[in-house]
Amino acid sequence: MEGLRNLTKHSTALVVGYCLIYLTTIYLSVGLNHSFWGDECHFYKTTLLFAAEPTLHTLQHYEEMSTPLPFILYAGWSKIAGTDISSLRVFSLIIAFFTFLSIFYLFKILFPQNSSFALFAVVLFSLIPYIPGLSIFIYTDLSAILFMVLAFIYSIKNKPLLFFLFSFAALLCRQYLIFFTIASLLFFALDYYFTRKKINLFMAMAAITANLSLLPLFYLWNGMSPNNELKKLYINEKIQFHPDAFIVYICYAILYTFPLYLILLPTLLKNKKIISITFFVSFIYWAFPLTTSLPAIEAGFLHIGLFHKTISLLLSSNWQIGILYQFLFFLSLLFFVYMTKLCIQSIKIQHKKHIVFSGITLLSFLAIMPFSYLTWEKYILPIMPFVYILFFETPEVQKIINRVSDFFTKQNNLTN
């Protein structure tokens, strides 16, 4: 226990040190003058547009599909550091640093008994293959996640005004983060039903207000994205639910938490009836196999992201890829059955309400994101902190994390 107290005492210094080493490694490996990476080229052009012409016309017609706050922030930074690509990438490193710290602070609040949970959350998130690139190149993902995590923190603290401000900021970074504000509304309504605490009504009103605050922007755009040529290219079909996207996102929620899943796997395999049912249900994959969205194909993309591209190079045929995704779908279904039980058991336990919040947020994401015109692996990133919470609340994962923490603290004591 002395080791855990020492870890808690120095946990902030440890995570700051880890983040600095992580980001310095990326900086030394990539450099600030690296050639454009993926969508960074047009994100950079949009930033320059906002820096040069911060007008209502720019806000209405800029050539992106997402909401404008990240470009405005980068443009603001350019007024201080300059508009060259290297200066703007420094701002990306700063955003990444504060995103990692916000995740650390969130988990430190949720698991105060052992700060190693917060450290593990930061490390796991930083090791997702997309994060190194998003940490240095000019992208909008980490700023959206930063504001969403801050909104989640202030939902836990029951601070309606701050919750509204950061929720609205998150939506102004990526409009699909509405899955979080809708989940927040559902959670606070549910919590009010059981507790009758008036604070839940204020929090629910804050979630509604955050959503409604986007309406003036949608009115300006005459839709949910800027009125531009990209909109004409991408939004050319009616809104519909894509079952293949639903399956894909379930799979990736497990894929990017696989070390935690392996710890939980022996428990998931105890119920033979559930195993049989979920294995049978997993064959639904073949009715809705992974497909690259038509707008992505028209834009020249054959895959939905890094993992799909990698396995397409390693596996020679579509049926082999299909078997792999069906297997991931099966594993994911086992996880969702287990976590559904965990959430139901936690509904009336006040100090466990973050479990219910996380479960509702995950379900909200899976219900909303398949309506998107584009299926993309990277879109799963905002949901990862909530998936970590669900894993960290299982006795099996807690036991392993505590053991690892004890091991490192003992090694530290021996060296000292």
N, C-alpha and C positions, 0 to 999 in steps of 0.2 A: 504493500500500500504506500510505503514511502516513495517508491519509484514512481507510482502514478501521481502522487502529489507533486513530485519534482517535475514530471512531465507537464502537468497542468500549469505549474508556475512558469515554465519556460516555453509553453506551446506556441505563443504568439511569435517569439523570437525564432523558433524552429520553422514555423510556416513562412515567415518573412524571408528567412535564409533560404529555404527551399525554393520559394518563388523567384528570388533574385538569381540563384544558381540556374534554375530552369530557364528563365528568360534570357540570362546572359549566354547560356549555351545555344539557345536559338539564334540570338544576335550574332554570335561568333560563327555559327554554322551557315546561316543564311545571308547575313549582312543587310544593311539598310538600302543598298543599291541593287539588289537582286532584280531580275527581270519580272515583269508582271506575272502574277499567279492567278489563273482562272478568271473569275469575274472582277478581279481587282482593277483591271484596266478601266472598265466603265464606271466603277465606284470612284476611282480617282478623278475621272472627268467630271462626274456629278459633283464631287467635293469642290473642284475648281470652279464649277458653275455657280454653286451657292456662295463661294468666297467672292467671286467677281460680280455677281448679280443677285444679291439677296432681295428679290422682289416677289410679289404675289404671282407674277407670270411664271417665274422659275418654280415656285411651289406648286403651281397647277400643272406644269408640263414637263418637269424634269424626267429624263429617260430611265426610270427605274420602276419596279413593281411594288417596292416596299415603302413604308412610311419614312418621313424625311429626317427625323432627329439625328441619326448618326452622321449624316452628311453635313448637317448644320453644326454639329459638335466638331467634326474634323475641320470644317471651314473656319470655325471660331479659333481652333488651335493654330490654323495656318496664319491667322493674323498676328500670332505671337511668335511662331517658330519658322514661318515661311511656307511656301506652297510646293517646294520640291518634295519628291517622293520619300526621301530619307527622313525628312522632318515629320511627315505625316505618319510614317511607320513607327516613329518614337511614341507617338500618341497611342498607336495600337498596343505597344508594349505596356504603356501606362494603364490602358483599359483592362488588359489581361491581368495585370498585377492586382488591381482593385476587384476584379471579378473573382479571382482566387481567394482574396481576403474576405469577400462577402460570403462565399461558400463556407470558408473556415468559421466565420463568426456565426453563421446560421447553425452549423452543426455543433458548435460549442454551446450555443443556447439550448439546443435540443438534447444534447448528451453531456451535461455539465459534470457528471461523475467521472468522465474519462475523456480528456482532450484528444486522445489518439484517434477517436472516431472522426473528429474534425480534420485531423491531419490526413487520415486515410481518404476522406472524401475529396480533399484537394488533390492528393496524388492520383487517385483513380480518375478524376475528371481531367487532369492535365495529361494523362496517358492516352486518352481517346485520340485516335490518329488525326482527327481534324484540328485539334486544339493547337498544336505547334504552329501550323500555318495561320490560323485565325489570330494567334497572339502577336504576329509581326506584320502581316499583310493588312491592307485596308479592307476590312469587312465589317458587316453590321451585326454579326451574330453575338459576339461577346458583350457588346454594349446592351443588347436586348436582354441577355441572360443576367447581366449585372443588375439592371433595374428590376427585373422580375424577382431575383433573389432578395433584393432590398425590400420589395413590396411584401414578399413572404415573411421576412423578418418582422416587419411592422404589423403584419396581420397577427403574428404570434404575440406581439406586444400590445395588441388592441389599440393601435394608434390610427384612427380613421383618416386623418388628414394626410399623414405621411404615406399610409397605404395607398390612398388615392393618387398622390403625386407620383409615386414610383410605379404604380400600375399604369397610369396614363403615359408616363415616360416609356415604359416597356412597349405599350401599344404603338407609340410614336416611333419606335425602332422597328418593330415587326408586327403587322396587324394580326398575324395568325396567333400571337400570344393572347388573343381573346379567349383561348381555351383556359388560360389561367384565371382571368377575371370572372368568367362564367363559373368555373369551378369554385372560386372564392364565394360567389353569390350563393351557390348551392350549399356550400359548407356552412356559411353563417346562418342561412335559413334553417338548416338541419339542427345546428347547435342551439339556435333560439327555440326551436320546437321542444328540445329536451331540457334546456336550462332556464328559458324565459329571461335571459340576461339582456338588458336593453342595448348593451354595447354591440351585440351581434346585429341589431337593427341598423346601428350607425355604420358598422363595417359593411353590411350588405348594401346600404345606400351609397357608400364610397365606391364599391365595385360597380354598381349600376351607373354612377356618375362618370366613372372612368370610361366605361363603354360608350355612353352617350356623348362624351366629349369628342369622340371621333367623328360625329355626324357632320359638323361644319366642314371638316376636311373632305369627307365623302361627297358633300354637296358641291364643294368647289371642284372636285374631280369628276362629278357626275358618275360616281361609281366608287369602288373600294380600292382603286389604285390610280396613280396619276394619269391624266389624259394625254397619252403619248403614243408613239409608234409601237412600242413594246406591247402595250395593252391590246392594240389591234392584232398583233402577231400571236399573243398567248391566249387571250380571252376570246376565243372564237367558237365556243360551244357552251351549251347550257350547264349550269351548276348541277353536278350529280355526285353521288357517293361512289367511290372506287374501292371495291372490296379487296383488291390486290394490295392497295396502299395500306389498308387496315391490317392485313396479315404481315406486310413488310415491317411496319412500325412496331408491331408486337415482337417480331423477331429481333429487331435491333435494340429494343429495350433490354433484351437478355444478352445479346452479342457483346455490347459494350459494358456489361457488368459480369462477364463470364467468370472471373476469379471468385466473386461472391457467390455466383450460382453454383459453382463446384462445391463450395462449403455447404450449401443448403441441399445439394442433390440427394444425399443419403436419406434425408427426411422426406423429400418429395417422392422418393421411390418406395416408401413404406406402404402406401395404400394401393393395392393391386387393382381395385375397382376403378379408382380415379385414373390410374395409368392406362387401363384398357379403354376407358371412355375417351380420354384426351388423345390417345393414339389413333383411335377410330376417327375422331373429329378432325385430326390433323390432315386427313386426306382431302378435306375441303380445299386445301392449297391448290390441288390440281384443277379445281373448277375455276380458281382465280389466281393463276400463276403470276409471278413477278413479271411485269412488263414496264419498259421505259415509257414514260408519258409522251404522248404525241408532240406537244410543244417542245420537249427536250430533243426529240429526234429531229424535228424540223430545225432546231438550233444547232444540230450537229453532234449531239450527245447520244451514245449508244448504251450507257450504263447509268444507274441511279446514284453512283457514288464510288468511293475508293474500294470498299469491300467487294461490291459487285464487280467492279472492274478487275480486281485482283483474282477473284475466283474464276472469272471468265477466261483469264489467261491460263490458270492452272488446270481447269476442268475442260474437257474437250467438247462436251455436248450439253444441250439445254436440259436433258433429263437428269444428268448428274448434278447440275446446278439446282434443279427442282428438288431432288432428293435431299440435298443439303438444306435448302430452305424449309422443306417439310419437317426435317428433323429439328431445326431451330424453332419452328412453329409448335411442334409437339412439346419441346422443352419449355417454351414460353407459356403454353397453356397450363402446364403443371404449376408454374410459378404463379399465374394469375388465379388459379383455384385456391392455392395456399394463401395468397395475399388477400383475396376476397374474404376468407374466413377471419384473417387477422384484423381486417378493417371492421367487420361486423362485430367482432368481440370488443373492439375499442370504442365503439360509438358513444357509450355512456360513461367512459372513463376520461375525465377532464384533462389529466396530465398526459393522456395519450391521444389527444385530439389531432395532433399533427399527423398521426398515422391515417386517420380518416381523411384529413385534408389532402394528403399525398395520394391516397387511393382515388378520391374523387377527381383530382387533377389529372391523374393518369388516364382515367376513364374519359374525362372531358377531351383530352388530347386525342384519344383514339376515336372518339365520336366526331370530332370537328376536322382533324387534319385530312382524312380521306376525301373530303369535299374539295381539296385544293386541286387546281389544274395541273400541278407538278408534284410528283412523288420523288423525294430526295432524301438520302440517308442523313444528311446533315441536319435536317429538320427535327431529328430526335433529340438533339443536344439539350434544349431547354427542359426536357422532362427528366433528365438524368439525376439531378439532385433529389427529386421526389422518389425515384426508384431506389437510390441509395438509402433514403430514410426507411423505406419498407424493408430493405435487406438488413439494415443495422438494427431494426427492432426485433429481429429473430434471435432466439437464444443461441442458435448454432453459430451465427456470424459474430455475435457479441463475444462468445467464448473464444473464438480464434483471434479476434482483434485484441482482446485482453491478454491472451498468451503472447502474441507478437509484441505487444507493448511491454509486458513484463520482461521478455527476453532482451529487448534493446535497453531497457533501463538497467537491467543487471549487468549487461556488457559495459554500459557507461560507468556504472559504479566500480567495476573491476579495473577499467582503464584509469580511473581517478584514484 
